[in-house]
Structure formats: C-alpha cells, structure tokens
Amino acid sequence: MYNTRRLLAGFTLTPKGMKKSSPLLRGFTLIESVIVMTITSILLMIFSTYISETVSAWSFVSNQKKLSSSTHSALFKMVKEIKRIKSNASITTYTSTEVEFIDIDDEIVNFSQSGEALVRNNDLLLNNLQTPGGLLISYLDANGGVATGTAEMRVVRIRLSTAKGKGKVVVESAARIRNLE
C-alpha cells in the first residue's frame, strides 16, 4: 500500500477519491526552472551593463568637472596677477613656458611649468598639465602681432592644457598690461 497522497502527476488521493490537483500545489519542472534562471541571468547581465556604463559616465563627467574647475581657477589667478604687472619694462623673463615680472607691490612673480605642474614662485598652482605644451604663453604688441621685446608688449596670452585619464581641458585667456612705459 502507498503511503503517499500523490499517485499520479496532477491528481491527489482524497478520502472521497481521486481529485485533480490545484495548480497552486504543483511545483515547477526542472526545465521550467532552468529557463527561468537563464532568462533572469540574461536580464541581470543587461541591467548590470547599463548600471556599469552609467557609473562610468558619471565618473568621467565628475573628473572632467574637477579638472575644468581647477584649470579655470589657475588661469583666472594668472590673468589677475599679470594685470598687476608694474610696467612692460618690469617683465624680466618672457618665454613660451615661463613669465617672470615685478608687480605693482614690487614683488617678483614667476609662472612656469615644471613637469606636469604649473608653479607660481615655486608653489604648486595646478597639477595635470600636459607635457610638453601644458603652458603656452605668447606676448602680443598693440596690433595683435608677436612682440619682439618688452617695450612692444601690450598683451600676454595664456593657454593651459590639462589632461587626466580620458579627460582633457584646454582654456585660453589674455591679460592687457595696464601700466605701460
């Protein structure tokens, strides 16, 4: 004699005889379980790829924003200081990667690139400059042409190029020398 109430699939033995089993009492077959797990795995892979790409994009934008902010801040500081040049004759060093001058408070100010760093009087102003060419300084005369000496200089143009990871920022500005001799 059988000690089980389930004799055939889909039927149950009750005191009143055999009855069709309720769909809620039936289990899943092995094939149904494998299909559900496969579909669930595929959906999770698609979802995780989407999340991964979203996080990667957010990380890039966040790093780009920080890089842009620090580069603009350094450029603003350089322009502000160059506007304080005592006179065009007080520019002592003027190359494409360095400028040194005496400001209106008779302080010596030097901006130059050292490796990947922009320095002001040996103090770090900005990191992640491209090498070479992260700092490019040009000196213009009254007509916008290249000045050949300090007596002709009217404008100092600065270009900063920074890069970190896949992000790159290039900013450019100019400062007119206010106190001419």
Secondary structure as a PSIPRED ss2 file (coil, helix, strand):
# PSIPRED VFORMAT (PSIPRED V4.0)

   1 M C   1.000  0.000  0.000
   2 Y C   1.000  0.000  0.000
   3 N C   1.000  0.000  0.000
   4 T C   1.000  0.000  0.000
   5 R C   1.000  0.000  0.000
   6 R C   1.000  0.000  0.000
   7 L C   1.000  0.000  0.000
   8 L C   1.000  0.000  0.000
   9 A C   1.000  0.000  0.000
  10 G C   1.000  0.000  0.000
  11 F E   0.000  0.000  1.000
  12 T E   0.000  0.000  1.000
  13 L E   0.000  0.000  1.000
  14 T E   0.000  0.000  1.000
  15 P C   1.000  0.000  0.000
  16 K C   1.000  0.000  0.000
  17 G E   0.000  0.000  1.000
  18 M E   0.000  0.000  1.000
  19 K E   0.000  0.000  1.000
  20 K E   0.000  0.000  1.000
  21 S C   1.000  0.000  0.000
  22 S C   1.000  0.000  0.000
  23 P C   1.000  0.000  0.000
  24 L C   1.000  0.000  0.000
  25 L C   1.000  0.000  0.000
  26 R C   1.000  0.000  0.000
  27 G C   1.000  0.000  0.000
  28 F C   1.000  0.000  0.000
  29 T C   1.000  0.000  0.000
  30 L H   0.000  1.000  0.000
  31 I H   0.000  1.000  0.000
  32 E H   0.000  1.000  0.000
  33 S H   0.000  1.000  0.000
  34 V H   0.000  1.000  0.000
  35 I H   0.000  1.000  0.000
  36 V H   0.000  1.000  0.000
  37 M H   0.000  1.000  0.000
  38 T H   0.000  1.000  0.000
  39 I H   0.000  1.000  0.000
  40 T H   0.000  1.000  0.000
  41 S H   0.000  1.000  0.000
  42 I H   0.000  1.000  0.000
  43 L H   0.000  1.000  0.000
  44 L H   0.000  1.000  0.000
  45 M H   0.000  1.000  0.000
  46 I H   0.000  1.000  0.000
  47 F H   0.000  1.000  0.000
  48 S H   0.000  1.000  0.000
  49 T H   0.000  1.000  0.000
  50 Y H   0.000  1.000  0.000
  51 I H   0.000  1.000  0.000
  52 S H   0.000  1.000  0.000
  53 E H   0.000  1.000  0.000
  54 T H   0.000  1.000  0.000
  55 V H   0.000  1.000  0.000
  56 S H   0.000  1.000  0.000
  57 A H   0.000  1.000  0.000
  58 W H   0.000  1.000  0.000
  59 S H   0.000  1.000  0.000
  60 F H   0.000  1.000  0.000
  61 V H   0.000  1.000  0.000
  62 S H   0.000  1.000  0.000
  63 N H   0.000  1.000  0.000
  64 Q H   0.000  1.000  0.000
  65 K H   0.000  1.000  0.000
  66 K H   0.000  1.000  0.000
  67 L H   0.000  1.000  0.000
  68 S H   0.000  1.000  0.000
  69 S H   0.000  1.000  0.000
  70 S H   0.000  1.000  0.000
  71 T H   0.000  1.000  0.000
  72 H H   0.000  1.000  0.000
  73 S H   0.000  1.000  0.000
  74 A H   0.000  1.000  0.000
  75 L H   0.000  1.000  0.000
  76 F H   0.000  1.000  0.000
  77 K H   0.000  1.000  0.000
  78 M H   0.000  1.000  0.000
  79 V H   0.000  1.000  0.000
  80 K H   0.000  1.000  0.000
  81 E H   0.000  1.000  0.000
  82 I H   0.000  1.000  0.000
  83 K C   1.000  0.000  0.000
  84 R C   1.000  0.000  0.000
  85 I E   0.000  0.000  1.000
  86 K C   1.000  0.000  0.000
  87 S C   1.000  0.000  0.000
  88 N H   0.000  1.000  0.000
  89 A H   0.000  1.000  0.000
  90 S H   0.000  1.000  0.000
  91 I E   0.000  0.000  1.000
  92 T E   0.000  0.000  1.000
  93 T E   0.000  0.000  1.000
  94 Y E   0.000  0.000  1.000
  95 T C   1.000  0.000  0.000
  96 S C   1.000  0.000  0.000
  97 T C   1.000  0.000  0.000
  98 E E   0.000  0.000  1.000
  99 V E   0.000  0.000  1.000
 100 E E   0.000  0.000  1.000
 101 F E   0.000  0.000  1.000
 102 I E   0.000  0.000  1.000
 103 D E   0.000  0.000  1.000
 104 I C   1.000  0.000  0.000
 105 D C   1.000  0.000  0.000
 106 D C   1.000  0.000  0.000
 107 E C   1.000  0.000  0.000
 108 I E   0.000  0.000  1.000
 109 V E   0.000  0.000  1.000
 110 N E   0.000  0.000  1.000
 111 F E   0.000  0.000  1.000
 112 S E   0.000  0.000  1.000
 113 Q E   0.000  0.000  1.000
 114 S E   0.000  0.000  1.000
 115 G C   1.000  0.000  0.000
 116 E C   1.000  0.000  0.000
 117 A E   0.000  0.000  1.000
 118 L E   0.000  0.000  1.000
 119 V E   0.000  0.000  1.000
 120 R E   0.000  0.000  1.000
 121 N C   1.000  0.000  0.000
 122 N C   1.000  0.000  0.000
 123 D E   0.000  0.000  1.000
 124 L E   0.000  0.000  1.000
 125 L E   0.000  0.000  1.000
 126 L E   0.000  0.000  1.000
 127 N C   1.000  0.000  0.000
 128 N C   1.000  0.000  0.000
 129 L E   0.000  0.000  1.000
 130 Q C   1.000  0.000  0.000
 131 T C   1.000  0.000  0.000
 132 P C   1.000  0.000  0.000
 133 G C   1.000  0.000  0.000
 134 G C   1.000  0.000  0.000
 135 L E   0.000  0.000  1.000
 136 L E   0.000  0.000  1.000
 137 I E   0.000  0.000  1.000
 138 S E   0.000  0.000  1.000
 139 Y E   0.000  0.000  1.000
 140 L E   0.000  0.000  1.000
 141 D C   1.000  0.000  0.000
 142 A C   1.000  0.000  0.000
 143 N C   1.000  0.000  0.000
 144 G C   1.000  0.000  0.000
 145 G C   1.000  0.000  0.000
 146 V E   0.000  0.000  1.000
 147 A C   1.000  0.000  0.000
 148 T C   1.000  0.000  0.000
 149 G C   1.000  0.000  0.000
 150 T H   0.000  1.000  0.000
 151 A H   0.000  1.000  0.000
 152 E H   0.000  1.000  0.000
 153 M C   1.000  0.000  0.000
 154 R C   1.000  0.000  0.000
 155 V E   0.000  0.000  1.000
 156 V E   0.000  0.000  1.000
 157 R E   0.000  0.000  1.000
 158 I E   0.000  0.000  1.000
 159 R E   0.000  0.000  1.000
 160 L E   0.000  0.000  1.000
 161 S E   0.000  0.000  1.000
 162 T E   0.000  0.000  1.000
 163 A E   0.000  0.000  1.000
 164 K E   0.000  0.000  1.000
 165 G C   1.000  0.000  0.000
 166 K C   1.000  0.000  0.000
 167 G E   0.000  0.000  1.000
 168 K E   0.000  0.000  1.000
 169 V E   0.000  0.000  1.000
 170 V E   0.000  0.000  1.000
 171 V E   0.000  0.000  1.000
 172 E E   0.000  0.000  1.000
 173 S E   0.000  0.000  1.000
 174 A E   0.000  0.000  1.000
 175 A E   0.000  0.000  1.000
 176 R E   0.000  0.000  1.000
 177 I C   1.000  0.000  0.000
 178 R C   1.000  0.000  0.000
 179 N C   1.000  0.000  0.000
 180 L C   1.000  0.000  0.000
 181 E C   1.000  0.000  0.000
